[in-house]
Protein backbone atom coordinates (compact mmCIF):
# COMPACT_ATOMS: atom_id res chain seq x y z
CA UNK A 1 0.00 0.00 0.00
CA UNK A 2 1.30 3.46 -0.88
CA UNK A 3 1.14 6.47 1.42
CA UNK A 4 0.43 10.05 0.35
CA UNK A 5 2.27 12.75 2.34
CA UNK A 6 0.50 16.12 2.27
CA UNK A 7 2.78 18.75 3.80
CA UNK A 8 1.69 22.38 4.01
CA UNK A 9 3.49 25.41 5.30
CA UNK A 10 1.29 27.19 7.84
CA UNK A 11 2.89 30.51 6.85
CA UNK A 12 1.72 32.48 3.85
CA UNK A 13 -1.81 33.02 2.65
CA UNK A 14 -4.95 32.44 4.65
CA UNK A 15 -4.63 28.63 4.49
CA UNK A 16 -0.86 28.33 4.21
CA UNK A 17 0.98 27.08 1.14
CA UNK A 18 1.54 23.59 -0.18
CA UNK A 19 5.08 22.33 0.34
CA UNK A 20 4.54 18.94 -1.25
CA UNK A 21 2.12 16.15 -1.98
CA UNK A 22 4.34 13.11 -2.28
CA UNK A 23 3.81 9.36 -2.62
CA UNK A 24 5.96 6.74 -0.90
CA UNK A 25 5.53 3.05 -0.34
CA UNK A 26 3.57 2.38 2.83
CA UNK A 27 5.06 1.79 6.23
CA UNK A 28 7.84 4.38 6.22
CA UNK A 29 7.88 5.58 9.82
CA UNK A 30 10.67 8.04 8.99
CA UNK A 31 11.14 10.40 6.03
CA UNK A 32 13.47 13.28 5.33
CA UNK A 33 12.36 16.66 3.97
CA UNK A 34 14.66 19.05 2.13
CA UNK A 35 14.26 22.75 3.03
CA UNK A 36 11.16 22.11 5.16
CA UNK A 37 9.01 25.06 6.24
CA UNK A 38 9.47 26.27 9.81
CA UNK A 39 5.77 25.79 10.59
CA UNK A 40 4.03 22.94 8.83
CA UNK A 41 1.06 20.64 9.01
CA UNK A 42 1.35 17.04 7.85
CA UNK A 43 -1.29 14.51 6.85
CA UNK A 44 -0.40 11.00 5.72
CA UNK A 45 -3.09 8.88 4.08
CA UNK A 46 -3.12 5.33 2.74
CA UNK A 47 -4.34 4.34 -0.74
CA UNK A 48 -7.84 3.76 0.66
CA UNK A 49 -7.93 7.33 2.09
CA UNK A 50 -7.48 6.10 5.67
CA UNK A 51 -5.59 8.73 7.65
CA UNK A 52 -2.35 7.21 8.95
CA UNK A 53 -1.41 10.31 10.94
CA UNK A 54 -1.96 14.05 10.96
CA UNK A 55 -0.56 16.88 12.99
CA UNK A 56 1.59 19.97 13.13
CA UNK A 57 5.37 19.75 13.10
CA UNK A 58 7.08 23.04 13.86
CA UNK A 59 10.81 23.70 13.99
CA UNK A 60 12.02 24.21 17.56
CA UNK A 61 15.77 24.29 17.01
CA UNK A 62 18.23 25.77 14.57
CA UNK A 63 17.72 25.46 10.82
CA UNK A 64 19.19 22.50 8.98
CA UNK A 65 18.87 21.75 5.26
CA UNK A 66 17.25 18.42 6.16
CA UNK A 67 14.37 17.66 8.51
CA UNK A 68 13.58 14.20 9.86
CA UNK A 69 9.88 13.40 10.37
CA UNK A 70 9.09 10.35 12.47
CA UNK A 71 5.64 8.77 12.69
CA UNK A 72 4.87 7.11 16.01
CA UNK A 73 1.76 5.96 17.87
CA UNK A 74 1.85 9.20 19.89
CA UNK A 75 2.15 11.52 16.89
CA UNK A 76 4.67 13.22 14.65
CA UNK A 77 8.16 14.05 15.80
CA UNK A 78 10.30 16.55 13.93
CA UNK A 79 14.03 17.09 14.24
CA UNK A 80 16.51 19.11 12.22
CA UNK A 81 19.36 16.80 11.24
CA UNK A 82 22.70 16.68 9.53
CA UNK A 83 22.37 13.17 8.08
CA UNK A 84 24.83 10.41 8.81
CA UNK A 85 25.10 6.81 7.60
CA UNK A 86 22.14 5.76 9.78
CA UNK A 87 19.78 7.86 7.63
CA UNK A 88 20.94 6.54 4.24
CA UNK A 89 18.14 4.72 2.47
CA UNK A 90 15.36 6.95 3.78
CA UNK A 91 12.95 8.67 1.40
CA UNK A 92 13.57 12.39 0.85
CA UNK A 93 10.48 14.52 0.15
CA UNK A 94 11.32 17.56 -1.96
CA UNK A 95 9.31 20.76 -2.43
CA UNK A 96 6.77 20.15 -5.15
CA UNK A 97 6.31 16.45 -4.41
CA UNK A 98 9.27 14.56 -5.87
CA UNK A 99 10.59 11.72 -3.70
CA UNK A 100 14.08 10.27 -3.82
CA UNK A 101 16.16 8.03 -1.59
CA UNK A 102 19.16 9.43 0.29
CA UNK A 103 22.26 7.60 -0.97
CA UNK A 104 25.11 9.79 0.35
CA UNK A 105 25.70 12.77 2.66
CA UNK A 106 28.76 14.65 3.87
CA UNK A 107 29.25 18.04 5.48
CA UNK A 108 31.84 20.27 7.11
CA UNK A 109 32.16 20.01 10.89
CA UNK A 110 31.05 23.65 11.18
CA UNK A 111 28.08 23.02 8.81
CA UNK A 112 29.38 25.65 6.37
CA UNK A 113 28.92 23.27 3.42
CA UNK A 114 27.29 19.98 2.55
CA UNK A 115 27.14 17.57 -0.37
CA UNK A 116 24.56 14.90 -0.88
CA UNK A 117 23.11 12.46 -3.38
CA UNK A 118 19.52 11.40 -3.85
CA UNK A 119 18.44 8.55 -6.14
CA UNK A 120 15.20 8.81 -8.09
CA UNK A 121 13.25 5.91 -9.58
CA UNK A 122 9.69 5.43 -10.72
CA UNK A 123 7.30 2.93 -12.25
CA UNK A 124 4.27 3.47 -14.46
CA UNK A 125 1.03 2.83 -12.66
CA UNK A 126 2.52 3.34 -9.18
CA UNK A 127 2.28 -0.25 -7.93
CA UNK A 128 2.11 -0.48 -4.14
CA UNK A 129 5.43 -0.69 -2.31
CA UNK A 130 7.49 -0.92 -5.52
CA UNK A 131 11.21 -0.16 -5.60
CA UNK A 132 13.89 -1.13 -8.10
CA UNK A 133 15.82 -4.33 -7.43
CA UNK A 134 18.83 -3.76 -5.17
CA UNK A 135 17.75 -0.31 -3.91
CA UNK A 136 18.80 0.36 -0.30
CA UNK A 137 15.71 1.35 1.70
CA UNK A 138 15.03 1.88 5.39
CA UNK A 139 11.60 1.96 6.97
SVG drawing of the C-alpha trace seen along z (x, -y; Angstrom):
<svg xmlns="http://www.w3.org/2000/svg" viewBox="-10 -35 45 42">
<polyline fill="none" stroke="black" stroke-width="0.4" points="0.0,0.0 1.3,-3.5 1.1,-6.5 0.4,-10.1 2.3,-12.7 0.5,-16.1 2.8,-18.7 1.7,-22.4 3.5,-25.4 1.3,-27.2 2.9,-30.5 1.7,-32.5 -1.8,-33.0 -5.0,-32.4 -4.6,-28.6 -0.9,-28.3 1.0,-27.1 1.5,-23.6 5.1,-22.3 4.5,-18.9 2.1,-16.1 4.3,-13.1 3.8,-9.4 6.0,-6.7 5.5,-3.0 3.6,-2.4 5.1,-1.8 7.8,-4.4 7.9,-5.6 10.7,-8.0 11.1,-10.4 13.5,-13.3 12.4,-16.7 14.7,-19.0 14.3,-22.7 11.2,-22.1 9.0,-25.1 9.5,-26.3 5.8,-25.8 4.0,-22.9 1.1,-20.6 1.3,-17.0 -1.3,-14.5 -0.4,-11.0 -3.1,-8.9 -3.1,-5.3 -4.3,-4.3 -7.8,-3.8 -7.9,-7.3 -7.5,-6.1 -5.6,-8.7 -2.4,-7.2 -1.4,-10.3 -2.0,-14.0 -0.6,-16.9 1.6,-20.0 5.4,-19.7 7.1,-23.0 10.8,-23.7 12.0,-24.2 15.8,-24.3 18.2,-25.8 17.7,-25.5 19.2,-22.5 18.9,-21.8 17.3,-18.4 14.4,-17.7 13.6,-14.2 9.9,-13.4 9.1,-10.4 5.6,-8.8 4.9,-7.1 1.8,-6.0 1.8,-9.2 2.1,-11.5 4.7,-13.2 8.2,-14.0 10.3,-16.5 14.0,-17.1 16.5,-19.1 19.4,-16.8 22.7,-16.7 22.4,-13.2 24.8,-10.4 25.1,-6.8 22.1,-5.8 19.8,-7.9 20.9,-6.5 18.1,-4.7 15.4,-6.9 12.9,-8.7 13.6,-12.4 10.5,-14.5 11.3,-17.6 9.3,-20.8 6.8,-20.1 6.3,-16.5 9.3,-14.6 10.6,-11.7 14.1,-10.3 16.2,-8.0 19.2,-9.4 22.3,-7.6 25.1,-9.8 25.7,-12.8 28.8,-14.6 29.2,-18.0 31.8,-20.3 32.2,-20.0 31.0,-23.6 28.1,-23.0 29.4,-25.6 28.9,-23.3 27.3,-20.0 27.1,-17.6 24.6,-14.9 23.1,-12.5 19.5,-11.4 18.4,-8.5 15.2,-8.8 13.3,-5.9 9.7,-5.4 7.3,-2.9 4.3,-3.5 1.0,-2.8 2.5,-3.3 2.3,0.3 2.1,0.5 5.4,0.7 7.5,0.9 11.2,0.2 13.9,1.1 15.8,4.3 18.8,3.8 17.8,0.3 18.8,-0.4 15.7,-1.3 15.0,-1.9 11.6,-2.0"/>
</svg>
